[in-house]
Protein backbone atom coordinates (compact mmCIF):
# COMPACT_ATOMS: atom_id res chain seq x y z
CA UNK A 1 0.00 0.00 0.00
CA UNK A 2 1.31 3.43 -0.94
CA UNK A 3 2.19 5.89 1.82
CA UNK A 4 -0.16 8.88 1.92
CA UNK A 5 1.88 12.09 1.87
CA UNK A 6 0.64 15.65 2.30
CA UNK A 7 2.85 18.71 1.76
CA UNK A 8 1.57 21.67 3.75
CA UNK A 9 3.11 24.71 2.08
CA UNK A 10 3.54 23.17 -1.34
CA UNK A 11 3.82 26.53 -3.14
CA UNK A 12 7.18 27.45 -1.57
CA UNK A 13 10.64 26.56 -2.89
CA UNK A 14 11.17 23.63 -0.53
CA UNK A 15 7.66 22.27 -1.06
CA UNK A 16 8.01 22.41 -4.82
CA UNK A 17 11.35 20.61 -4.69
CA UNK A 18 9.86 17.89 -2.50
CA UNK A 19 7.16 17.32 -5.11
CA UNK A 20 9.82 17.08 -7.83
CA UNK A 21 11.58 14.34 -5.88
CA UNK A 22 8.42 12.22 -5.80
CA UNK A 23 8.53 11.88 -9.57
CA UNK A 24 8.43 8.24 -10.63
CA UNK A 25 7.79 6.87 -7.14
CA UNK A 26 4.98 4.34 -6.94
CA UNK A 27 5.27 3.93 -3.16
CA UNK A 28 3.92 7.43 -2.51
CA UNK A 29 0.33 8.66 -2.82
CA UNK A 30 0.39 12.45 -2.90
CA UNK A 31 -2.57 14.13 -1.22
CA UNK A 32 -3.35 17.39 -2.99
CA UNK A 33 -5.21 20.27 -1.40
CA UNK A 34 -7.38 22.65 -3.42
CA UNK A 35 -5.22 25.72 -4.09
CA UNK A 36 -8.00 27.99 -2.85
CA UNK A 37 -8.07 26.12 0.48
CA UNK A 38 -4.35 25.69 1.09
CA UNK A 39 -4.46 28.24 3.96
CA UNK A 40 -7.80 27.07 5.35
CA UNK A 41 -7.20 25.53 8.82
CA UNK A 42 -10.07 23.06 8.61
CA UNK A 43 -9.05 21.71 5.22
CA UNK A 44 -5.44 21.46 6.35
CA UNK A 45 -6.62 19.65 9.50
CA UNK A 46 -8.39 17.05 7.37
CA UNK A 47 -5.37 16.52 5.11
CA UNK A 48 -2.82 16.29 7.94
CA UNK A 49 -4.87 13.81 9.95
CA UNK A 50 -5.63 11.65 6.91
CA UNK A 51 -1.97 11.43 5.89
CA UNK A 52 0.71 8.98 6.93
CA UNK A 53 3.41 11.63 6.54
CA UNK A 54 2.98 15.40 6.40
CA UNK A 55 5.80 17.71 5.35
CA UNK A 56 5.61 21.23 6.76
CA UNK A 57 7.14 23.77 4.36
CA UNK A 58 5.86 26.81 6.18
CA UNK A 59 6.92 29.86 8.20
CA UNK A 60 7.49 29.05 11.86
CA UNK A 61 4.14 30.29 13.16
CA UNK A 62 2.23 28.36 10.51
CA UNK A 63 4.27 25.22 11.25
CA UNK A 64 3.35 25.41 14.92
CA UNK A 65 -0.28 25.91 13.95
CA UNK A 66 -0.13 22.85 11.71
CA UNK A 67 1.11 20.68 14.58
CA UNK A 68 -1.77 21.96 16.74
CA UNK A 69 -4.21 20.67 14.10
CA UNK A 70 -3.27 17.04 14.75
CA UNK A 71 -6.09 15.22 16.50
CA UNK A 72 -5.26 14.15 20.09
CA UNK A 73 -6.00 10.51 19.25
CA UNK A 74 -3.96 10.52 16.02
CA UNK A 75 -1.03 8.25 16.80
CA UNK A 76 0.07 7.45 13.26
CA UNK A 77 0.86 10.65 11.34
CA UNK A 78 4.55 11.51 11.02
CA UNK A 79 5.42 15.22 10.79
CA UNK A 80 8.59 16.26 8.96
CA UNK A 81 9.03 19.97 9.57
CA UNK A 82 11.40 22.00 7.36
CA UNK A 83 10.87 25.26 9.29
CA UNK A 84 12.93 26.58 12.21
CA UNK A 85 10.04 26.08 14.65
CA UNK A 86 10.87 22.72 16.23
CA UNK A 87 14.60 22.11 15.67
CA UNK A 88 15.53 22.47 19.31
CA UNK A 89 12.20 21.39 20.79
CA UNK A 90 12.07 18.45 23.18
CA UNK A 91 10.41 15.42 21.65
CA UNK A 92 11.50 16.26 18.10
CA UNK A 93 14.14 14.23 16.31
CA UNK A 94 16.84 16.34 14.67
CA UNK A 95 16.91 15.14 11.08
CA UNK A 96 20.66 14.71 10.57
CA UNK A 97 21.01 10.91 10.87
CA UNK A 98 24.74 10.85 10.03
CA UNK A 99 25.72 12.68 13.22
CA UNK A 100 25.41 9.63 15.47
CA UNK A 101 23.64 6.32 15.89
CA UNK A 102 21.28 8.06 18.32
CA UNK A 103 20.31 10.66 15.70
CA UNK A 104 19.61 7.87 13.22
CA UNK A 105 17.50 5.93 15.71
CA UNK A 106 15.55 9.06 16.64
CA UNK A 107 14.63 9.59 12.98
CA UNK A 108 13.72 5.92 12.56
CA UNK A 109 11.51 5.83 15.63
CA UNK A 110 10.20 9.39 15.89
CA UNK A 111 6.89 10.77 14.69
CA UNK A 112 8.09 14.39 14.91
CA UNK A 113 11.18 15.17 12.84
CA UNK A 114 12.74 18.62 12.39
CA UNK A 115 14.86 19.03 9.27
CA UNK A 116 18.05 21.05 9.92
CA UNK A 117 18.52 24.52 8.48
CA UNK A 118 20.78 24.81 5.44
CA UNK A 119 23.58 26.82 7.08
CA UNK A 120 23.16 24.78 10.25
CA UNK A 121 23.63 21.54 8.29
CA UNK A 122 26.97 22.71 6.99
CA UNK A 123 28.12 24.05 10.35
CA UNK A 124 26.96 21.09 12.43
CA UNK A 125 28.43 18.53 10.01
CA UNK A 126 31.82 20.09 10.81
CA UNK A 127 31.61 21.06 14.48
CA UNK A 128 29.56 18.24 16.03
CA UNK A 129 32.13 15.51 15.20
CA UNK A 130 35.04 17.64 16.43
CA UNK A 131 33.37 18.17 19.80
CA UNK A 132 32.20 14.57 20.07
CA UNK A 133 35.69 13.37 19.19
CA UNK A 134 37.31 15.56 21.84
CA UNK A 135 39.21 17.68 19.32
CA UNK A 136 37.36 20.98 19.74
CA UNK A 137 36.73 22.39 23.24
CA UNK A 138 33.07 23.17 23.91
CA UNK A 139 34.01 26.69 24.98
CA UNK A 140 36.05 27.40 21.83
CA UNK A 141 35.15 30.86 20.42
CA UNK A 142 33.85 29.45 17.15
CA UNK A 143 33.30 31.68 14.13
CA UNK A 144 31.93 30.73 10.76
CA UNK A 145 31.48 32.34 7.37
CA UNK A 146 29.24 31.02 4.63
CA UNK A 147 28.28 31.61 1.01
CA UNK A 148 24.87 30.71 -0.43
CA UNK A 149 22.88 31.02 -3.62
CA UNK A 150 19.76 33.17 -3.49
CA UNK A 151 17.26 30.29 -3.74
CA UNK A 152 17.51 29.69 0.00
CA UNK A 153 15.88 33.05 0.69
CA UNK A 154 12.49 32.02 -0.72
CA UNK A 155 10.22 32.83 -3.66
CA UNK A 156 10.05 36.58 -3.14
CA UNK A 157 13.83 36.97 -3.06
CA UNK A 158 14.24 34.64 -6.04
CA UNK A 159 11.83 36.83 -8.01
CA UNK A 160 13.82 39.96 -7.13
CA UNK A 161 17.15 38.38 -8.11
CA UNK A 162 15.73 37.15 -11.41
CA UNK A 163 13.88 40.35 -12.37
CA UNK A 164 15.18 42.46 -15.24
CA UNK A 165 15.15 45.70 -13.25
CA UNK A 166 16.77 44.39 -10.10
CA UNK A 167 19.01 46.66 -7.98
CA UNK A 168 22.65 46.75 -9.10
CA UNK A 169 23.95 45.61 -5.70
CA UNK A 170 22.39 42.18 -6.27
CA UNK A 171 25.12 41.47 -8.81
CA UNK A 172 27.60 41.07 -5.96
CA UNK A 173 27.79 39.02 -2.81
CA UNK A 174 25.99 40.62 0.14
CA UNK A 175 26.85 39.90 3.75
CA UNK A 176 23.80 39.86 6.01
CA UNK A 177 22.59 38.94 9.52
CA UNK A 178 24.95 41.66 10.69
CA UNK A 179 23.30 41.88 14.12
CA UNK A 180 24.39 38.28 14.85
CA UNK A 181 20.79 37.12 15.22
CA UNK A 182 20.52 34.64 12.35
CA UNK A 183 17.71 32.14 12.95
CA UNK A 184 20.02 29.12 12.56
CA UNK A 185 22.31 30.15 15.42
CA UNK A 186 20.10 28.57 18.06
CA UNK A 187 20.38 25.07 16.61
CA UNK A 188 24.04 25.56 15.66
CA UNK A 189 24.83 26.06 19.34
CA UNK A 190 22.32 23.61 20.85
CA UNK A 191 22.98 20.60 18.61
CA UNK A 192 26.77 20.84 18.77
CA UNK A 193 26.86 21.48 22.51
CA UNK A 194 28.91 24.67 22.25
CA UNK A 195 28.78 26.85 25.35
CA UNK A 196 29.25 30.07 23.35
CA UNK A 197 27.00 31.21 20.52
CA UNK A 198 29.11 31.20 17.33
CA UNK A 199 29.99 34.34 15.42
CA UNK A 200 28.30 33.78 12.07
CA UNK A 201 28.74 35.79 8.85
CA UNK A 202 26.63 34.53 5.91
CA UNK A 203 26.79 35.93 2.37
CA UNK A 204 24.06 35.65 -0.28
CA UNK A 205 25.39 35.81 -3.84
CA UNK A 206 24.18 36.08 -7.42
CA UNK A 207 23.74 32.41 -8.30
CA UNK A 208 20.76 30.11 -7.81
CA UNK A 209 21.78 27.26 -5.50
CA UNK A 210 24.65 25.71 -3.60
CA UNK A 211 26.58 26.77 -0.54
CA UNK A 212 29.84 26.57 1.36
CA UNK A 213 30.07 26.84 5.15
CA UNK A 214 33.53 27.27 6.69
CA UNK A 215 34.88 27.26 10.24
CA UNK A 216 38.42 28.58 10.87
CA UNK A 217 40.40 27.03 13.72
CA UNK A 218 43.67 27.81 15.49
CA UNK A 219 45.55 24.53 15.85
CA UNK A 220 47.08 25.51 19.21
CA UNK A 221 43.61 26.09 20.67
CA UNK A 222 42.45 22.55 19.87
CA UNK A 223 42.64 19.93 22.59
CA UNK A 224 45.43 18.02 20.87
CA UNK A 225 46.97 20.56 18.44
CA UNK A 226 45.87 18.52 15.41
CA UNK A 227 47.23 18.90 11.89
CA UNK A 228 45.25 19.27 8.65
CA UNK A 229 45.96 15.64 7.80
CA UNK A 230 44.88 14.40 11.21
CA UNK A 231 41.56 16.22 11.01
CA UNK A 232 40.99 14.94 7.46
CA UNK A 233 41.62 11.40 8.69
CA UNK A 234 39.31 11.98 11.64
CA UNK A 235 36.42 13.09 9.40
CA UNK A 236 36.96 10.13 7.07
CA UNK A 237 36.68 7.72 9.95
CA UNK A 238 33.72 9.55 11.51
CA UNK A 239 31.69 9.57 8.30
CA UNK A 240 32.87 6.27 6.81
CA UNK A 241 30.19 4.30 4.95
CA UNK A 242 27.85 7.30 4.82
CA UNK A 243 26.08 7.76 1.48
CA UNK A 244 25.29 11.42 1.94
CA UNK A 245 28.62 12.71 3.29
CA UNK A 246 32.03 12.39 1.71
CA UNK A 247 35.40 13.79 2.73
CA UNK A 248 37.89 15.22 0.26
CA UNK A 249 40.85 13.07 -0.77
CA UNK A 250 44.43 14.12 -0.02
CA UNK A 251 44.89 15.12 -3.66
CA UNK A 252 41.43 16.62 -4.14
CA UNK A 253 41.52 18.87 -7.22
CA UNK A 254 39.13 21.46 -5.78
CA UNK A 255 41.14 21.90 -2.59
CA UNK A 256 44.37 21.98 -4.57
CA UNK A 257 43.04 24.74 -6.83
CA UNK A 258 42.73 27.16 -3.94
CA UNK A 259 39.07 27.92 -4.74
CA UNK A 260 35.88 26.46 -3.29
CA UNK A 261 32.82 27.46 -5.32
CA UNK A 262 29.47 27.96 -3.67
CA UNK A 263 27.66 26.33 -6.58
CA UNK A 264 30.17 23.48 -6.99
CA UNK A 265 27.70 20.81 -5.82
CA UNK A 266 24.44 22.40 -6.97
CA UNK A 267 21.95 19.68 -7.85
CA UNK A 268 23.65 17.02 -5.70
CA UNK A 269 21.95 15.79 -2.53
CA UNK A 270 25.05 14.97 -0.52
CA UNK A 271 27.59 17.05 1.38
CA UNK A 272 31.37 17.18 0.96
CA UNK A 273 33.89 18.14 3.64
CA UNK A 274 37.26 19.81 3.05
CA UNK A 275 40.10 20.52 5.46
CA UNK A 276 42.60 23.14 4.32
CA UNK A 277 45.14 25.52 5.82
CA UNK A 278 48.43 24.78 7.56
CA UNK A 279 49.88 23.61 10.87
CA UNK A 280 48.88 26.85 12.61
CA UNK A 281 45.56 27.83 11.04
CA UNK A 282 43.07 25.28 9.76
CA UNK A 283 39.81 25.81 7.88
CA UNK A 284 37.16 23.07 7.80
CA UNK A 285 34.49 23.54 5.13
CA UNK A 286 31.33 21.84 3.92
CA UNK A 287 30.06 22.20 0.36
CA UNK A 288 26.53 21.16 -0.62
CA UNK A 289 23.28 22.28 -2.22
CA UNK A 290 21.12 24.46 0.05
CA UNK A 291 18.08 22.90 -1.67
CA UNK A 292 19.48 19.37 -1.28
CA UNK A 293 21.13 18.21 1.94
CA UNK A 294 20.24 21.68 3.21
CA UNK A 295 16.46 21.40 2.72
CA UNK A 296 14.19 19.21 0.59
CA UNK A 297 16.79 16.51 -0.01
CA UNK A 298 17.30 16.10 3.73
CA UNK A 299 13.53 15.97 4.25
CA UNK A 300 13.14 13.17 1.69
CA UNK A 301 16.09 11.31 3.25
CA UNK A 302 14.31 11.39 6.62
CA UNK A 303 11.10 10.15 5.03
CA UNK A 304 12.94 7.27 3.34
CA UNK A 305 14.50 6.26 6.65
CA UNK A 306 11.04 6.27 8.27
CA UNK A 307 9.70 4.09 5.47
CA UNK A 308 12.57 1.64 5.76
CA UNK A 309 13.63 1.98 2.14
CA UNK A 310 16.94 3.10 0.66
CA UNK A 311 17.68 6.49 2.26
CA UNK A 312 18.79 7.83 -1.14
CA UNK A 313 15.63 6.81 -3.00
CA UNK A 314 14.46 9.63 -5.29
CA UNK A 315 17.61 11.65 -4.57
CA UNK A 316 20.69 12.50 -6.61
CA UNK A 317 23.83 10.92 -5.18
C-alpha distance (Angstrom), angle and dihedral (degrees) to the residues before:
residue distance angle dihedral
X1 . . .
X2 3.79 . .
X3 3.79 119.1 .
X4 3.80 112.7 -112.3
X5 3.80 109.5 -127.7
X6 3.80 127.9 -172.9
X7 3.81 123.1 -171.9
X8 3.80 110.8 -154.9
X9 3.79 104.9 -160.0
X10 3.78 96.8 25.9
X11 3.82 94.4 160.4
X12 3.82 94.9 67.8
X13 3.81 126.9 88.1
X14 3.81 95.2 -99.8
X15 3.80 93.4 44.2
X16 3.78 92.4 50.3
X17 3.80 91.6 49.4
X18 3.80 90.7 50.4
X19 3.80 89.4 54.6
X20 3.81 90.1 50.1
X21 3.79 90.2 55.0
X22 3.81 91.7 56.0
X23 3.79 90.2 64.2
X24 3.80 111.1 126.2
X25 3.80 95.4 7.3
X26 3.79 114.5 132.0
X27 3.81 93.9 -177.9
X28 3.81 92.4 69.8
X29 3.80 128.0 74.1
X30 3.80 108.0 -163.9
X31 3.79 115.0 -145.5
X32 3.79 109.5 -148.1
X33 3.78 124.0 -157.4
X34 3.80 122.4 -149.8
X35 3.81 106.0 -97.9
X36 3.80 90.5 -129.9
X37 3.82 90.4 56.0
X38 3.80 100.2 41.7
X39 3.84 90.9 109.3
X40 3.80 95.5 39.4
X41 3.84 108.4 113.4
X42 3.79 95.3 -149.6
X43 3.79 94.5 50.5
X44 3.80 90.5 45.9
X45 3.82 89.1 49.3
X46 3.80 90.3 55.5
X47 3.80 93.3 47.9
X48 3.81 95.7 45.9
X49 3.79 94.1 48.4
X50 3.80 93.2 45.6
X51 3.81 93.1 51.2
X52 3.78 130.3 87.9
X53 3.80 91.3 -149.1
X54 3.80 128.0 17.9
X55 3.79 122.2 -168.0
X56 3.80 115.2 -153.4
X57 3.81 111.1 -149.2
X58 3.77 95.5 168.6
X59 3.80 143.9 113.3
X60 3.80 112.6 -82.9
X61 3.81 97.2 -99.2
X62 3.79 92.3 49.3
X63 3.82 90.8 47.4
X64 3.79 90.9 54.5
X65 3.79 89.5 47.8
X66 3.79 90.3 51.6
X67 3.80 91.7 54.5
X68 3.82 89.4 50.7
X69 3.82 88.8 57.5
X70 3.81 92.6 65.8
X71 3.78 110.6 108.9
X72 3.84 114.0 -113.0
X73 3.81 90.9 -122.8
X74 3.81 94.7 47.1
X75 3.79 103.9 111.7
X76 3.79 99.1 160.9
X77 3.81 110.8 56.9
X78 3.81 115.5 100.8
X79 3.81 116.5 -150.3
X80 3.80 119.2 -152.3
X81 3.79 106.9 -172.0
X82 3.82 119.9 -163.6
X83 3.82 94.2 -177.1
X84 3.81 127.6 92.2
X85 3.81 92.1 -111.8
X86 3.80 102.5 97.2
X87 3.82 107.0 20.2
X88 3.78 94.8 111.3
X89 3.81 97.5 27.2
X90 3.79 119.6 122.4
X91 3.78 112.3 -109.5
X92 3.81 94.3 30.1
X93 3.78 121.3 109.0
X94 3.80 113.6 -131.8
X95 3.78 104.4 -126.8
X96 3.81 100.5 -132.9
X97 3.82 101.2 102.3
X98 3.82 95.2 175.6
X99 3.80 93.4 66.8
X100 3.80 95.2 78.3
X101 3.78 143.8 -27.4
X102 3.81 87.7 -99.3
X103 3.82 91.9 56.3
X104 3.80 89.6 50.3
X105 3.80 92.8 49.1
X106 3.80 91.5 47.7
X107 3.81 90.2 55.6
X108 3.80 91.8 45.6
X109 3.78 94.1 49.7
X110 3.80 103.5 29.4
X111 3.79 128.5 97.5
X112 3.81 93.0 -163.5
X113 3.80 114.9 57.4
X114 3.81 125.8 175.1
X115 3.79 115.1 -156.9
X116 3.84 112.6 -139.5
X117 3.78 121.6 -110.8
X118 3.80 116.5 -102.6
X119 3.82 97.6 -113.5
X120 3.80 89.5 38.6
X121 3.81 90.8 54.8
X122 3.77 91.4 56.4
X123 3.80 94.1 43.8
X124 3.80 96.8 44.4
X125 3.81 93.3 45.9
X126 3.82 86.3 61.9
X127 3.80 104.8 35.1
X128 3.82 103.5 36.9
X129 3.83 94.6 62.5
X130 3.81 92.6 45.7
X131 3.80 91.6 54.0
X132 3.80 93.7 41.6
X133 3.80 89.9 49.1
X134 3.80 92.9 50.9
X135 3.80 94.2 -115.8
X136 3.81 99.7 111.2
X137 3.83 120.0 48.4
X138 3.80 113.3 -125.9
X139 3.80 90.0 -127.3
X140 3.81 94.3 51.4
X141 3.85 110.2 133.9
X142 3.80 93.5 -118.1
X143 3.79 121.2 -164.6
X144 3.77 128.1 -177.6
X145 3.78 137.5 -172.5
X146 3.78 124.9 -164.5
X147 3.79 142.1 -173.9
X148 3.81 123.5 -151.8
X149 3.77 140.6 175.2
X150 3.78 117.0 -115.0
X151 3.82 96.3 -109.0
X152 3.79 90.8 83.4
X153 3.80 90.6 66.7
X154 3.81 94.4 67.5
X155 3.80 139.4 -112.2
X156 3.80 97.5 -54.3
X157 3.80 93.4 52.9
X158 3.80 91.5 43.8
X159 3.80 89.2 54.4
X160 3.82 91.4 51.2
X161 3.81 93.2 48.7
X162 3.79 91.7 48.5
X163 3.82 97.4 44.2
X164 3.79 119.3 109.3
X165 3.80 94.3 -129.3
X166 3.78 97.8 46.0
X167 3.83 120.3 147.5
X168 3.81 114.2 -86.4
X169 3.81 93.3 -122.5
X170 3.80 89.9 68.4
X171 3.80 88.5 72.7
X172 3.81 89.1 73.4
X173 3.76 135.7 53.8
X174 3.80 113.3 -85.4
X175 3.78 123.7 -155.3
X176 3.80 113.0 -144.0
X177 3.83 143.4 168.6
X178 3.78 85.0 64.9
X179 3.81 92.9 163.3
X180 3.83 89.7 63.8
X181 3.80 92.0 -118.6
X182 3.81 101.0 116.8
X183 3.81 111.0 157.4
X184 3.82 93.3 -124.8
X185 3.81 94.2 59.5
X186 3.79 93.3 84.2
X187 3.80 94.2 60.2
X188 3.82 92.6 37.4
X189 3.79 88.6 61.6
X190 3.81 99.4 35.0
X191 3.81 99.4 47.0
X192 3.81 95.5 44.9
X193 3.80 94.3 44.1
X194 3.81 94.9 -125.9
X195 3.79 114.1 162.2
X196 3.82 92.9 -149.8
X197 3.79 124.9 57.0
X198 3.83 107.1 -115.2
X199 3.78 123.3 -114.1
X200 3.79 102.6 -117.0
X201 3.82 127.8 -168.8
X202 3.83 114.2 -180.0
X203 3.81 124.7 -175.6
X204 3.81 126.2 -158.1
X205 3.80 113.5 -153.6
X206 3.79 140.8 -170.7
X207 3.80 100.8 -89.3
X208 3.80 130.3 87.3
X209 3.81 108.7 -118.3
X210 3.77 144.7 -3.9
X211 3.77 133.2 70.8
X212 3.78 146.6 -153.9
X213 3.81 123.2 -150.6
X214 3.82 117.6 -168.5
X215 3.80 134.4 -172.2
X216 3.83 118.8 -165.9
X217 3.80 117.7 -148.6
X218 3.80 135.5 -170.2
X219 3.80 107.0 -135.0
X220 3.81 93.5 -146.0
X221 3.81 90.6 56.8
X222 3.81 93.1 56.8
X223 3.79 118.5 96.5
X224 3.80 93.3 -110.9
X225 3.84 104.5 20.0
X226 3.81 91.9 -115.0
X227 3.79 125.4 -163.1
X228 3.81 127.7 -130.5
X229 3.80 90.2 -103.0
X230 3.79 93.2 49.4
X231 3.79 92.6 52.2
X232 3.81 91.1 46.5
X233 3.80 89.2 52.7
X234 3.79 90.6 46.8
X235 3.82 92.7 54.1
X236 3.80 91.4 47.0
X237 3.76 91.1 54.6
X238 3.81 93.6 42.6
X239 3.79 94.2 51.8
X240 3.80 99.2 32.9
X241 3.82 115.0 143.3
X242 3.81 92.3 14.5
X243 3.80 114.2 138.0
X244 3.78 96.1 -158.8
X245 3.81 101.0 44.5
X246 3.78 127.6 55.7
X247 3.79 131.2 175.0
X248 3.79 123.2 -138.7
X249 3.80 118.3 -101.9
X250 3.80 121.7 -117.3
X251 3.81 89.8 -104.0
X252 3.81 96.5 38.9
X253 3.82 108.1 161.7
X254 3.81 94.5 -144.0
X255 3.79 93.9 52.5
X256 3.80 90.8 44.0
X257 3.81 91.7 52.9
X258 3.79 92.1 62.8
X259 3.81 92.7 -127.1
X260 3.80 130.4 96.5
X261 3.81 111.7 -168.6
X262 3.78 121.0 -147.7
X263 3.79 91.8 -140.8
X264 3.82 95.2 42.6
X265 3.83 93.7 111.6
X266 3.81 99.5 30.0
X267 3.80 109.3 149.2
X268 3.82 94.5 22.6
X269 3.80 119.8 109.7
X270 3.78 98.4 -149.8
X271 3.80 134.0 77.1
X272 3.80 129.0 -123.7
X273 3.80 126.2 -154.0
X274 3.81 126.2 -149.7
X275 3.79 130.4 -172.4
X276 3.80 115.5 -161.9
X277 3.78 138.9 157.3
X278 3.79 129.9 68.4
X279 3.80 142.3 -77.8
X280 3.81 92.0 -69.9
X281 3.80 105.0 35.9
X282 3.79 122.7 31.0
X283 3.80 129.5 -174.2
X284 3.82 120.3 -160.0
X285 3.80 114.4 -164.6
X286 3.78 139.0 -178.2
X287 3.80 122.6 -154.3
X288 3.81 121.8 -165.7
X289 3.79 145.3 125.0
X290 3.81 113.8 -77.2
X291 3.82 87.2 -147.3
X292 3.81 92.3 47.7
X293 3.81 121.9 42.7
X294 3.80 84.3 2.1
X295 3.82 97.1 59.3
X296 3.81 134.7 -20.9
X297 3.80 95.1 19.1
X298 3.79 90.8 55.1
X299 3.81 90.4 47.5
X300 3.82 91.9 53.4
X301 3.82 90.1 46.3
X302 3.81 89.5 55.9
X303 3.80 91.1 48.2
X304 3.80 91.3 50.8
X305 3.79 90.9 51.3
X306 3.82 89.9 51.1
X307 3.80 90.3 50.4
X308 3.79 92.4 49.1
X309 3.79 94.5 -123.8
X310 3.80 130.0 120.7
X311 3.81 105.5 -53.6
X312 3.81 89.7 -137.1
X313 3.81 95.8 52.8
X314 3.82 110.5 135.8
X315 3.81 91.4 7.2
X316 3.79 133.6 107.7
X317 3.79 112.2 -114.2
